[in-house]
C-alpha cells in the first residue's frame, strides 16, 4: 500500500490497540473553566448529540470511518465505542484557508497547525481543553504543550511535528545548486520546480531566501520585497501544488518535476520508490511545524471531543504514526528505539524532544500581519 502525504497522514495516523480510554468521561457530569473565566458545566456524554463536525487534513480521518481508506488506526478506540456515523469531515487545503473555514463554519474539533493558534483564540473560535480528561496528556512534550497555551489555558493539544524543506532529484540537480532555499529561484531548473500553494509558508521561504531575520514578523516593506521575489520565482514553477498525494508526488515520481517544497514523508515515499532523492538541509535552515487539536468554542460534544482526541494521543497510536510516516510525535515517551528505520530516525531526529529547537530549524509561528501576507499571496497568484 502506498503511503499518504503529510496532510493526508495528519488525519489518520494515530493508532490504538492498548490505548487508554478517557477515565470518567462517560458517566457523570463535570465542570471546567470557561473561556471567559468562571465555571462551565458539561453534561454527561450520554446527553451529548455525538455528531461531530471536524476540520481535518485529508487522510487523517478516524479508523472505522468510510473516508479512512488507508488502513490507519487513528481514532479506533473512539469509533469502536461510539461508531463512525456521527463523524463528518471538512478538509484543510492550507493553514490560512483553515482559519477562514473556521470563521464560517462551527466545528466541534479542528486539527490545524500551531502558527494560527492566536487567530483561532482571538476570533473566539475555540475554547480551552480540560486536560484532566485526556489521560495521555501527561506523556506529551512540555515544550510543545507550552506553545499551545495562551493566558495559561491549553487551547492546543500537539500531536505531530516535522519539517518542511526542498525535496530534489540528486541525479538532476547539481550538488553546488542544492545548498539552500535559493534553489527555487534557479533558472536552470525552470519548469521542473513545484512550490506549495501556501501563502504563509511561501512567504517564510522568501524571507529566508532574502535573509530577513524574522520570517514570521516581517515589516510591510519586507512583505513587499518577498512578494516581488515570489512573483519573480513564479514562472519557474511547473505548478503550485495543492495536494501532495494527488499533485506533487505523482509528478515527482513521473519525473515531471525535480525540485519541490515537501514534508519528510515524501522523502520516505520517494526513497521507497527507488528514486535518487535528498531532503535538503538548507543553509538558512529548514522549516519546522507542529500540528494538533483545538476544541470548538460552541461544541455540544465536549466529552465526545475529548474521547476522540484521546484515541489519537495514546502511546500506541503515536508510535504507529511515527513508523508509518516518520513524523515526530508530541508523545515524549516515544524513543528512537521505537522507530523501525534507524537511519531515518537519525536523519530526521525522530524521538528527540528537542529537535524543533535546533539551530537548523525555523519553527513556524503566528504572523501578526497574516492578512497582509494573504493579500500579497493573492497578488502573486494574479501576477
N, C-alpha and C positions, 0 to 999 in steps of 0.2 A: 504494500500500500504506500502510495506517495504521501510524504508529509505535507502539512499545510504551511502557509506563510505565518509570520508573526501575528498579524491581525486576525487571521483565522484561528491560529493557535491560541491566542489570548482568550478566545471564547470557550474552548472546550477542553483545555489541557489538564485540569486538576482531577486526579484520580482519587478513588476512595479505597474500600477494602480495608477494614480495620480502623477506619476513621471514627472519630468520636462525634456522636450527635449532641445537639445542644442540651445540656442539662437544665431541666426545669422550665424550658420554654413552652412546652405544650400543655401544661396542666393547670396553671394558675395565672391570675392577673398579676401585674407588676407595675413599677413606676420607674421613670428615668428623668434625667434633666431634659428640659425642653430647650429648643434652640434659643429662645429669648430669656431663659432663666426660669426658675421655679421648677415645678414637678409636673410631668405629663404621665398620666396613667394609661396603660395599654391593656386591652382586653386579652383574655386567653386566646391561644392560637385557634381554637375551635370556633371562635366567634369572628374570625377574620375571613374575608372572601376567598383567599387562597388563589386569586388570579393576579399574576404579577406581570407588569409591563416593564421590560428590561432593555436598556440601551447597551448594546454589546458590539464587539468586533465579530465579524462573520467567522464562524468556525469555533467559537467559544461557547456554543450552546451546551446546556447540561446533557449529560449522558441520559439516554432514555427518551429524549425528545425526537420528533421526526426530523427536525432540522439538523441534528447532530449525526452526520453521515460518516464521520471519520473514525468512529470507534473509541473516541475519547471517554475517559471515565469521570471527568469532572461533573460534579453535581449528582452522582449516582445515589448517594445516601438520601438526598432530598427527593428525587423522583421515585425512588423505591418506596419512600414513606408516604408521599403525597400525590404521586402520579405526575405525568408530564403535561397534561392537558391545560393546566392553568398558566403555563408559561408562554408569553408572547414576546418575540424579539424584534427590536428595531435596530438597524445596523449603523455603525460608525464608519465613515469614509476617512475622515481625518479629525484631528482634535478640535480645530476651530468649528467645523461643521457639527461636532458632537455637542458643543456648548449651545449652538444655535438651535439644535433639535430639542435640547432640554428646556430651552426657554419657551418652546412652542407646545410641547407635549409633557404631561405629568407622568413621569416614570417612577416606578417603585424602587428600582435599582439601576445603577449606572456603573459602567466599567471603563472609565476614561483614564487618561494619564495625568500625572500629578501637576504638570505645569499649568493646568487650568483650574486647579483647586480653588483659588481665590475668586475666580469668576463664578463658580457654582455657589460658593458661600455668599458672596456679595449680592448675587442675584436672588437669594432666598430659595434656591432650587434644591437644597439638601439640608439634612439635619444630622446631628452627631449620632454615632453608634453607641450602644451600650456594650462595651467590650466584655462585661461580665457574662454576656450571653454568647460569647464566642470563645469556647474552651481553648482553641488553638491560638488565640491571640498572644498568649504568653510565650509562644515559640517564635514570634516574629522579630525580625531585626529591629532593635530600638532606634537605630539610625534612620531607618525608613519610616517607622511608625511616627517618630517625632516630626518628620517632614509632612505627615498627614494631619497635623494638628494646627488649628487656628484658635487663638484665645483660650488655649488649654483644653479644647474639645477635639475629640477624634472624629474628624469628618471623612477621613480617607483610610481605608484598610488596604495596605500594599499587598500585592500578590506576586507579581512577576517583574523582572527587571532585565535590562540588556543594553546593547549598544546599537548605534547606527553608524555606518561608515560607507566606504566605497567597496563594492564587490567588483572585481575585474578579472578578465582573462589574462593569465600570465603569458600565454602564447601569442597574444595580440597586442598587448600594451608593453612598451619598452620599460625596463626597470627604472631608468632615470626619469620617466614620466610619472611613476606611481609612488610619489612621495607625500602628497597631501591633497587637500580639497581642490587645489588648482587644476587637478586632472579634469574636472568638469568643464573647465574653460579652455582645454587644449584642443585647438582646431584640427590637429592631426586625427582626431577620433570623431569628427563631425559625422552625425548620422548613426553612430554606434553607442550613443550615450542616452540614458533614460533617468531623469530625476523623478522623484515622487511628487505627486500633486498635493503637496502640503505646504501651506503658507508659512507657518512658524518655523518648521524645520528648514525650509529653503532659505529663509532669511537668516537663520542661525548659521547655516553653511556659508552664506555670502559674507556674514560678519567675520567668521573665522578666516575665510579666504582674504578678506580685506584687512585683517589684523586688528579689528576692533576689540577692545579689552573686555567688553560686556555684551555678549551676543544676545542676551535677553533683556537688555536695558539700553538699547540704542537711542541716541538723540534723533530728532527729526531729520537733521542733516545726514546722519549715518543711515537712517532708513532710506532716504532718497538715494544715497550712494549704493546701498545694497540693491535697491530696486533697479538702478541703471545697470549694475553688474549682472543681475539676473536677466534683464532684457537682452544684454549682450550675449549671455550664455544660451538663451532660448533657441536660436537657430541651430545650435549644435546637437540638440536633442532629437532623437527619433520620435519620442513621445514623452509626455508626462504620465507616469503610470498611476493608476488608481487602485488596482487590486494586484498585490504581489503575486498571488497564486494564478490569477486569470490573465494578467497583463505581463508583468515583468518576468517571472520565472520561465514561462514558455518561450518568450522572446530571447531570453538569455541562453536557454538550452539549445534553441534553434540557431544560435549564432547571429541573430539579427542585431543584438546589442552586445557590447563587450564591457561596458562601464555602467554601473548603476548604483543609485542610493539603495542601501539594503540594511536589513537587520541580520543577525547572525544565523538565523535558521536557514536563510537562503544559501549561505556559505556551506552549511552542513548538507543541504539538499544537492547543491551543485557538485560538491566533492563526491557525494554518494552516486551521482550520475556519471562520474568519471571525467568531469571537465577539469582542465588545469586552471584553477582559480585561486585567488587570495582575497582575504578580508583585510583591507588596508589598516595600518596603524598610521594615520595622518600625522605629519609633523606638527600640525596645530592641535592635535588631539581628536579623538572620536567623540561622538555624542553619546550621552548616557540617558537612559529613561527608566522610569518605574511607573507601572500602572496598577490600578486597584479598584476597589468597590466604594461607591458612595450611595447613601440612603436617601431616597426621595423625600422632600420636605412634607409632602401631603399623603404619603402612602397609608393605606388602610391595612397593609400587610406587614406591619412592623416585625412581628415574630417570625412570619414566614421568610422575610428577607434575611433575618439573622441566621435562620437554619440553612437557607440556601447558601449563604456565603461561607458558613462553617464547612459545608460539604466541599468547598473549594480549598479551604485553608488547612485541612488536616494533613499530617505529615506524609502519609502515603500518597496523597494527591500531589503534594509538592515535589516529592522525589520522582514520581511518574512524569510530571511536567518537565522537569529538568532533563530526564533521559530521553524524552521524546523530541524536545526542541532546542536543548542546550541554551535556554534562557536561565538566568538566575532566579532563585526563589526567595521570597521575603522570609521564608522559614529559615531561621538561623541555625536550626538543628540539622539541616541538610549539609552533609560533609562532602569534601572532594572524593572520599572513598565510596560515596553513594553513586557517583557518576560513572557510568559504564565505560565511556570512551575517555581514557585518561589523557590522551593527547589534546582533545578538545577542552577537557576540563582545565588543563594548564593554560592553553592559548587564550581562553575566554574568562579565566579567573572564576569559573563556576565553583561555588562553595565558599568563596571568600566574601565575608560580610562587609568588608571594607573596599570592595572592588570599585564601586562607583565614586569613591573618594580619591582615587588615584590621580596623579598629576597628568596622566594621559587621557583623562575623561572630562568632558564638558557636560555637566549634568543639566539637562533641560529644566527650566524653571518658569515661573509666571512672568509674562510680559506685561508690564503696566500699560504699554501702548499697543496692545494686541489689535485693537480696532484699526489703528493707523497702519499696522503691518498687513492686516487682512485687506484693506483697501489698496495698499501698494501692490499686493499679490494679484488683485483683480486687474490692475494696470499692466502687470507683467503678462497676464493671460491675454489681455486685449492688444498688446503691442504687436 
